Amino acid sequence: MLWLYNTLKRKKEIFKPLKDKKVGLYTCGPTVYWFAHIGNLRTYIFEDLLKRILIYNGYKVKHVMNITDVGHLVSDQDVGEDKILVTAKRERKSAKEVARFYEKVFKRDLKRLNILEPDVWIRATKTIKDQIELIKILEKKGFTYVIEDGVYFDTSKLKKYGRLWPQKLKILPGARVEMVPGKKNPTDFALWKFAKGRKEMVWDSPWGKGFPGWHTECVVMSIKELGIPFDIHCGGVDHILIHHTNEIAQAEAAFSKILARYWLHGEFLLVEGKKMAKSLGNIYTLDDILKKGFNPLAFRYLCLGTHYRSKLNFTFESLKSAQNALENLYEKVRELKSTKNKQRATNNGKKYKREFLEFINDDLDTPKALALMWKLIGDQKISNKEKYKILLDFDKIFGLGLERVKRIKIPQEIKELVKIREEYRKEGEFEKADEIRKKIKEMGYWIEDTKEGPRIKKIKK
């Protein structure tokens, strides 16, 4: 059984899809106005793990991810400029050029992190007509009002508004922010914003020229591809109080149905114990990590070591440790793949696979699954061939690219020196053998003596 923590119910539940062995999964995608930072990418890694675990359990997953290329303002309170237009002014490009560039970069980052692409990419700008139709339904049912700024959703008309909120929430989202003039309640949100001189990304509507609200977009895009209700909706914890709450409100008001049955949220990534902020200069992108010589999969490995519902404190020291662990893992995989081990296969591996499934099915407990992997590697009762097969099986979840690990090509000159060294060892001339070992080390390789014979390793720089 697969257990998932459902934010909607505030507890872990056994996952039961609407249709047997078929899962509709919607994950909030990027607003393509800048590079995704490592905090964003941690969320996408968590969602990738969920998808991989669903597939591992035999489910057929239809995964939809949106591209927000309009409507996301600089504030969640419906004030300020559109983030993409701000970038367009700064970079002296059109809004479309900005959106397509950062969309391309985002997809490249997913590939670098070995994150499986969604089955469906859907852009907000391609569903404007559908969004207008949703607003019409809400208007007909009496959930909207119009002010100088745009068309707003009246949250006081929905009895169960705030389904995702923590039960002890005392301060309403938006209560401390200066409200848009004419807005009835702090929690009311824009469905359609009027253009007011804006020239790019503007459409005609029954209420006047303008553009859709950010919260409306995701409702339409998810329902368009997955229907209502669908199985799982994911995102970061920062989406709980406003964005996802407002998605649920619109779907419930328009269709009298909950948008999704399971809501999963990934926790924040901190940097040196602090929240990422431009003012602190601690916002890092994947490119920043690469420029410092790190493998992007080292960041993925780092994320695996902390449960997705726990805060992860990022430091370059911890990333270095993750990279060392990843390189050691690759080295072990090479050894297992190349060693001619005569040990017979046993059934001991089945125990590891059972435990692994228990861990990942307990709300994606990758820290325990990762510890189990290292326990397997050190288990002398299991043959190398069996270990290798199990590691590849585990990597269907971890996504660390173990199947792509290749043997290091050893130069013929090194092989000849190793052969000479072995002859000296057989003859008992250990001083000469040590001299050869020293020479090999100077050439960038290391000799490890094992029961199966000498093993040559390339020294890490």
C-alpha positions as CSV (number, residue, x, y, z in Angstrom):
1,M,0.0,0.0,0.0
2,L,1.1,3.5,-0.8
3,W,0.7,6.0,2.0
4,L,0.7,9.8,1.1
5,Y,0.4,12.8,3.4
6,N,-2.7,14.6,2.2
7,T,-2.6,18.3,3.1
8,L,-6.3,18.4,2.5
9,K,-6.9,15.9,5.3
10,R,-3.9,16.8,7.4
11,K,-2.8,13.2,7.7
12,K,-1.3,10.3,5.9
13,E,-3.7,8.2,3.9
14,I,-3.7,5.1,1.8
15,F,-3.6,6.2,-1.9
16,K,-6.6,5.1,-3.9
17,P,-6.9,6.5,-7.4
18,L,-10.3,7.2,-9.0
19,K,-9.6,4.7,-11.7
20,D,-7.8,1.4,-11.0
21,K,-4.1,1.7,-11.7
22,K,-4.5,5.1,-13.5
23,V,-3.4,8.3,-11.9
24,G,-4.0,11.9,-12.9
25,L,-1.2,14.1,-11.6
26,Y,-0.9,17.9,-11.8
27,T,2.2,19.7,-10.7
28,C,2.4,23.5,-10.6
29,G,5.0,24.5,-13.1
30,P,7.2,27.5,-13.4
31,T,6.4,31.2,-14.0
32,V,8.9,31.7,-16.8
33,Y,10.2,35.2,-16.0
34,W,13.6,34.1,-14.6
35,F,15.7,31.0,-13.9
36,A,14.3,28.4,-11.5
37,H,16.4,28.5,-8.3
38,I,17.4,25.5,-6.3
39,G,14.5,25.9,-3.9
40,N,12.1,25.6,-6.9
41,L,14.1,22.7,-8.2
42,R,13.8,20.8,-4.9
43,T,10.0,20.8,-5.3
44,Y,10.3,19.4,-8.9
45,I,12.6,16.7,-7.6
46,F,10.1,15.7,-4.9
47,E,7.3,15.6,-7.6
48,D,9.6,13.5,-9.8
49,L,10.1,11.0,-6.9
50,L,6.3,10.8,-6.4
51,K,5.8,10.1,-10.1
52,R,8.5,7.5,-10.2
53,I,7.1,5.8,-7.1
54,L,3.6,5.7,-8.6
55,I,5.1,4.1,-11.8
56,Y,7.1,1.7,-9.6
57,N,3.9,0.6,-8.0
58,G,2.4,-0.3,-11.4
59,Y,0.3,2.8,-11.9
60,K,-0.1,4.4,-15.4
61,V,0.5,8.1,-14.7
62,K,-0.8,11.0,-16.8
63,H,1.3,13.9,-15.6
64,V,0.4,17.5,-16.5
65,M,2.6,20.5,-15.8
66,N,1.6,24.1,-16.6
67,I,3.8,26.9,-17.9
68,T,2.7,30.2,-16.4
69,D,3.4,32.7,-19.1
70,V,1.0,35.4,-18.1
71,G,-0.9,36.6,-15.0
72,H,1.5,36.0,-12.2
73,L,2.0,39.4,-10.6
74,V,4.9,40.4,-8.4
75,S,2.6,40.1,-5.4
76,D,0.2,37.3,-4.5
77,Q,-2.2,40.0,-3.4
78,D,-3.2,41.0,-7.0
79,V,-1.0,44.2,-7.0
80,G,2.0,45.2,-9.0
81,E,3.2,44.3,-12.5
82,D,3.2,41.0,-14.3
83,K,6.6,39.3,-13.5
84,I,7.2,38.5,-17.2
85,L,6.6,42.1,-18.3
86,V,9.0,43.3,-15.6
87,T,11.7,41.0,-17.1
88,A,10.8,42.1,-20.6
89,K,11.4,45.7,-19.8
90,R,14.7,44.9,-18.1
91,E,16.0,42.6,-20.9
92,R,14.5,44.8,-23.7
93,K,12.6,41.8,-25.1
94,S,9.0,41.0,-25.9
95,A,7.0,39.1,-23.2
96,K,6.8,36.1,-25.5
97,E,10.6,36.1,-26.1
98,V,11.2,36.2,-22.3
99,A,8.7,33.4,-21.6
100,R,10.0,31.1,-24.3
101,F,13.6,31.6,-23.3
102,Y,13.1,30.8,-19.6
103,E,10.8,27.9,-20.5
104,K,13.6,26.4,-22.6
105,V,16.1,26.9,-19.7
106,F,13.7,25.3,-17.2
107,K,13.3,22.2,-19.4
108,R,17.1,22.0,-19.7
109,D,17.4,22.1,-15.9
110,L,14.9,19.2,-15.6
111,K,16.9,17.1,-18.0
112,R,20.1,17.9,-16.1
113,L,18.5,16.7,-12.8
114,N,17.2,13.5,-14.5
115,I,13.6,14.6,-13.8
116,L,11.1,12.8,-16.0
117,E,9.2,15.2,-18.3
118,P,5.5,15.5,-17.9
119,D,3.2,13.8,-20.4
120,V,1.5,17.1,-21.1
121,W,3.0,20.7,-21.1
122,I,0.3,23.3,-21.1
123,R,0.8,27.1,-21.4
124,A,-1.6,29.5,-19.7
125,T,-1.7,31.7,-22.8
126,K,-3.2,28.8,-24.7
127,T,-6.3,28.5,-22.5
128,I,-7.5,32.1,-22.3
129,K,-10.9,31.3,-23.8
130,D,-11.4,28.4,-21.3
131,Q,-10.5,30.7,-18.4
132,I,-13.1,33.3,-19.6
133,E,-15.7,30.5,-19.7
134,L,-14.9,29.5,-16.1
135,I,-15.3,33.1,-14.9
136,K,-18.6,33.3,-16.7
137,I,-19.8,30.2,-14.7
138,L,-18.6,31.8,-11.4
139,E,-20.4,35.0,-12.4
140,K,-23.6,33.2,-13.2
141,K,-23.5,31.5,-9.8
142,G,-23.0,34.8,-7.9
143,F,-19.4,34.4,-6.8
144,T,-18.0,37.5,-8.6
145,Y,-18.0,41.2,-8.4
146,V,-16.5,43.9,-10.6
147,I,-14.4,46.8,-9.3
148,E,-12.2,49.4,-11.1
149,D,-9.3,47.0,-11.0
150,G,-11.0,43.9,-12.4
151,V,-13.3,40.9,-11.7
152,Y,-12.9,39.4,-8.3
153,F,-14.0,36.2,-6.5
154,D,-16.0,36.9,-3.4
155,T,-14.6,34.4,-0.8
156,S,-17.4,35.2,1.7
157,K,-19.9,33.5,-0.6
158,L,-18.1,30.1,-0.2
159,K,-18.7,28.5,3.2
160,K,-15.8,26.2,3.1
161,Y,-13.2,28.6,1.8
162,G,-9.7,27.8,3.1
163,R,-10.0,24.0,3.1
164,L,-6.1,23.7,3.1
165,W,-5.4,26.2,5.8
166,P,-4.0,24.9,9.1
167,Q,-6.8,24.7,11.7
168,K,-5.0,27.2,14.0
169,L,-4.5,29.9,11.4
170,K,-5.3,33.2,13.1
171,I,-4.2,35.8,10.5
172,L,-5.9,35.6,7.1
173,P,-3.7,35.6,4.1
174,G,-3.7,39.2,2.8
175,A,-4.8,40.7,6.1
176,R,-1.5,42.6,6.6
177,V,-1.3,43.8,3.0
178,E,-3.0,47.0,1.7
179,M,-6.0,45.9,-0.2
180,V,-6.9,46.8,-3.7
181,P,-9.5,49.7,-3.5
182,G,-13.0,48.2,-3.7
183,K,-12.0,44.7,-2.7
184,K,-14.6,43.4,-0.2
185,N,-12.5,40.9,1.8
186,P,-8.8,40.4,2.4
187,T,-8.9,36.9,0.9
188,D,-10.8,37.9,-2.3
189,F,-8.7,37.4,-5.4
190,A,-8.7,38.5,-9.1
191,L,-10.2,36.4,-11.7
192,W,-9.6,38.9,-14.5
193,K,-7.5,42.0,-14.3
194,F,-8.2,45.1,-16.6
195,A,-5.5,46.2,-19.0
196,K,-5.2,49.8,-17.9
197,G,-2.8,50.9,-20.6
198,R,-1.0,47.5,-20.7
199,K,-0.2,46.6,-24.4
200,E,1.3,43.1,-24.2
201,M,-0.5,39.9,-23.2
202,V,-4.0,41.5,-23.3
203,W,-7.2,39.8,-24.4
204,D,-10.8,40.8,-25.0
205,S,-13.4,39.6,-22.6
206,P,-17.1,40.3,-21.6
207,W,-15.7,42.6,-18.9
208,G,-13.2,44.5,-20.9
209,K,-9.7,44.1,-22.2
210,G,-7.3,42.4,-19.7
211,F,-5.7,39.2,-18.6
212,P,-6.5,36.3,-16.3
213,G,-5.7,35.9,-12.7
214,W,-2.9,33.4,-11.8
215,H,-5.2,31.3,-9.6
216,T,-7.7,30.8,-12.4
217,E,-5.2,29.5,-14.9
218,C,-4.2,26.4,-13.0
219,V,-7.9,25.4,-12.3
220,V,-8.6,25.5,-16.1
221,M,-5.4,23.8,-17.2
222,S,-5.7,20.9,-14.8
223,I,-9.4,20.3,-15.5
224,K,-8.9,20.6,-19.2
225,E,-6.4,17.7,-19.2
226,L,-7.4,15.6,-16.2
227,G,-11.1,16.3,-15.6
228,I,-12.6,17.0,-12.1
229,P,-11.9,15.7,-9.7
230,F,-8.5,14.3,-10.5
231,D,-6.2,12.3,-8.3
232,I,-3.1,14.3,-7.1
233,H,-2.2,18.0,-7.1
234,C,1.4,19.0,-6.0
235,G,3.4,22.1,-5.3
236,G,5.5,23.8,-2.7
237,V,4.3,24.7,0.8
238,D,4.2,28.4,-0.2
239,H,1.2,27.5,-2.4
240,I,-1.0,26.2,0.4
241,L,-2.4,29.4,1.9
242,I,-3.2,31.3,-1.3
243,H,-2.7,29.7,-4.7
244,H,-3.9,26.2,-4.0
245,T,-6.6,27.5,-1.7
246,N,-7.9,29.7,-4.4
247,E,-7.8,27.0,-7.0
248,I,-10.0,24.8,-4.8
249,A,-12.4,27.7,-4.1
250,Q,-13.0,28.3,-7.8
251,A,-13.5,24.6,-8.7
252,E,-15.9,24.1,-5.8
253,A,-17.9,27.2,-6.5
254,A,-18.2,26.5,-10.3
255,F,-18.6,22.7,-10.2
256,S,-19.5,21.8,-6.6
257,K,-16.6,19.4,-6.6
258,I,-13.2,19.3,-5.0
259,L,-10.5,19.9,-7.6
260,A,-8.2,17.1,-6.6
261,R,-8.5,14.4,-4.0
262,Y,-4.8,14.4,-2.7
263,W,-2.8,17.5,-2.2
264,L,1.0,17.1,-1.6
265,H,3.4,19.9,-0.8
266,G,7.2,20.0,-0.6
267,E,8.9,22.0,2.2
268,F,11.2,25.0,1.8
269,L,14.9,24.8,1.0
270,L,17.0,27.1,3.3
271,V,20.4,28.4,2.5
272,E,22.8,28.5,5.5
273,G,19.8,28.3,7.7
274,K,18.1,31.4,6.1
275,K,15.3,31.8,3.6
276,M,16.5,32.5,0.1
277,A,16.2,36.2,-0.8
278,K,17.8,38.6,-3.3
279,S,18.6,41.0,-0.5
280,L,20.7,38.4,1.2
281,G,22.4,37.4,-2.1
282,N,21.8,33.7,-1.4
283,I,19.6,32.7,-4.3
284,Y,21.4,30.0,-6.4
285,T,20.4,28.5,-9.7
286,L,21.6,25.2,-11.1
287,D,24.1,27.1,-13.3
288,D,25.6,28.5,-10.2
289,I,26.2,25.0,-8.9
290,L,27.6,23.8,-12.2
291,K,30.1,26.8,-12.3
292,K,31.5,25.6,-9.0
293,G,32.3,22.2,-10.5
294,F,29.4,20.2,-9.0
295,N,27.5,17.5,-10.8
296,P,23.8,18.5,-10.9
297,L,22.9,15.0,-9.7
298,A,24.8,15.8,-6.5
299,F,22.0,18.2,-5.8
300,R,19.5,15.5,-6.5
301,Y,21.3,13.2,-4.1
302,L,21.3,15.9,-1.5
303,C,17.6,16.2,-1.8
304,L,17.1,12.5,-1.4
305,G,18.7,12.6,2.0
306,T,16.0,14.8,3.5
307,H,12.2,13.9,3.6
308,Y,10.3,16.2,1.2
309,R,8.1,17.4,4.1
310,S,11.1,18.6,6.1
311,K,13.1,21.8,5.5
312,L,16.4,21.2,3.8
313,N,19.3,23.4,4.8
314,F,21.6,23.9,1.8
315,T,25.2,24.6,2.2
316,F,28.1,24.1,-0.3
317,E,29.7,21.9,2.3
318,S,26.7,19.6,2.4
319,L,26.6,19.6,-1.5
320,K,30.3,18.6,-1.5
321,S,29.5,15.7,0.8
322,A,26.6,14.7,-1.4
323,Q,28.9,14.8,-4.5
324,N,31.5,12.7,-2.7
325,A,28.8,10.1,-1.8
326,L,27.6,10.1,-5.3
327,E,31.0,9.5,-6.8
328,N,31.6,6.7,-4.3
329,L,28.3,5.2,-5.4
330,Y,29.4,5.4,-9.0
331,E,32.7,3.7,-8.1
332,K,30.9,0.9,-6.3
333,V,28.6,0.4,-9.3
334,R,31.7,0.2,-11.6
335,E,33.2,-2.4,-9.3
336,L,30.0,-4.5,-9.1
337,K,29.6,-4.3,-12.9
338,S,33.2,-5.3,-13.7
339,T,34.1,-7.8,-11.0
340,K,33.9,-11.4,-11.9
341,N,32.3,-12.8,-8.8
342,K,31.7,-16.5,-8.6
343,Q,29.4,-16.2,-5.6
344,R,26.0,-17.7,-6.4
345,A,22.9,-15.5,-6.5
346,T,20.7,-15.9,-3.3
347,N,17.3,-14.8,-2.3
348,N,18.7,-12.3,0.2
349,G,18.1,-9.5,-2.2
350,K,14.3,-10.0,-1.9
351,K,14.4,-8.8,1.6
352,Y,16.1,-5.5,0.5
353,K,13.5,-5.0,-2.2
354,R,10.7,-5.5,0.2
355,E,12.2,-3.0,2.7
356,F,12.8,-0.5,-0.1
357,L,9.2,-0.7,-1.2
358,E,8.0,-0.2,2.4
359,F,10.2,2.9,2.8
360,I,9.3,4.6,-0.5
361,N,5.6,3.7,0.0
362,D,5.6,5.3,3.4
363,D,5.1,8.9,2.1
364,L,8.2,8.8,0.0
365,D,10.7,8.1,2.7
366,T,13.8,8.5,0.6
367,P,16.3,9.0,3.5
368,K,15.6,5.5,4.8
369,A,15.7,4.1,1.3
370,L,19.1,5.7,0.7
371,A,20.5,4.3,3.9
372,L,19.2,0.9,2.9
373,M,21.0,1.2,-0.5
374,W,24.4,1.6,1.3
375,K,23.6,-1.3,3.7
376,L,23.0,-3.4,0.6
377,I,26.3,-2.4,-0.9
378,G,28.2,-3.5,2.2
379,D,26.3,-6.8,2.6
380,Q,28.8,-9.6,2.0
381,K,26.1,-12.2,1.8
382,I,24.8,-10.9,-1.6
383,S,26.7,-11.5,-4.8
384,N,27.9,-8.5,-6.8
385,K,25.7,-9.5,-9.7
386,E,22.6,-9.4,-7.5
387,K,23.7,-6.2,-5.9
388,Y,24.1,-4.5,-9.3
389,K,20.6,-5.6,-10.4
390,I,19.0,-4.4,-7.2
391,L,20.8,-1.0,-7.4
392,L,19.5,-0.5,-10.9
393,D,16.0,-1.3,-9.6
394,F,16.4,1.2,-6.7
395,D,17.6,3.8,-9.2
396,K,14.2,3.7,-10.9
397,I,13.2,5.9,-7.9
398,F,16.5,7.7,-7.0
399,G,17.1,8.7,-10.6
400,L,20.9,9.0,-10.2
401,G,21.8,7.6,-13.6
402,L,23.4,4.4,-12.3
403,E,22.6,2.6,-15.6
404,R,24.7,5.1,-17.4
405,V,27.8,4.5,-15.2
406,K,30.6,3.2,-17.4
407,R,33.9,1.5,-16.7
408,I,36.8,3.9,-16.5
409,K,39.1,3.2,-19.5
410,I,42.5,2.3,-18.1
411,P,45.5,3.2,-20.4
412,Q,47.5,0.3,-21.6
413,E,50.7,1.7,-20.0
414,I,49.0,1.5,-16.6
415,K,47.8,-2.1,-17.2
416,E,51.4,-3.1,-18.1
417,L,52.8,-1.5,-14.9
418,V,50.1,-3.4,-12.9
419,K,51.1,-6.6,-14.5
420,I,54.8,-6.0,-13.7
421,R,53.9,-5.1,-10.1
422,E,52.0,-8.4,-9.7
423,E,55.1,-10.3,-10.9
424,Y,57.3,-8.6,-8.3
425,R,54.7,-9.4,-5.6
426,K,54.7,-13.1,-6.6
427,E,58.5,-13.1,-6.4
428,G,58.4,-11.4,-3.0
429,E,60.1,-8.3,-4.2
430,F,57.8,-5.9,-2.4
431,E,60.0,-2.9,-2.4
432,K,60.0,-2.9,-6.2
433,A,56.2,-3.5,-6.2
434,D,55.8,-0.5,-4.0
435,E,57.9,1.6,-6.3
436,I,55.6,0.6,-9.2
437,R,52.5,1.5,-7.1
438,K,54.0,4.9,-6.4
439,K,54.7,5.5,-10.1
440,I,51.1,4.5,-11.0
441,K,49.8,6.9,-8.3
442,E,51.8,9.7,-9.9
443,M,50.2,9.0,-13.2
444,G,46.7,9.5,-11.6
445,Y,45.7,5.9,-10.7
446,W,45.5,3.9,-7.5
447,I,45.8,0.1,-7.0
448,E,43.6,-1.6,-4.6
449,D,44.5,-5.2,-3.8
450,T,41.5,-7.6,-3.4
451,K,40.9,-11.3,-3.2
452,E,39.9,-11.2,-6.9
453,G,43.2,-9.5,-7.8
454,P,44.3,-5.9,-8.2
455,R,41.6,-3.2,-8.9
456,I,42.6,-0.1,-10.7
457,K,41.0,3.2,-9.7
458,K,41.3,6.7,-11.2
459,I,42.2,9.2,-8.5
460,K,39.6,11.9,-8.0
461,K,40.9,15.4,-8.6
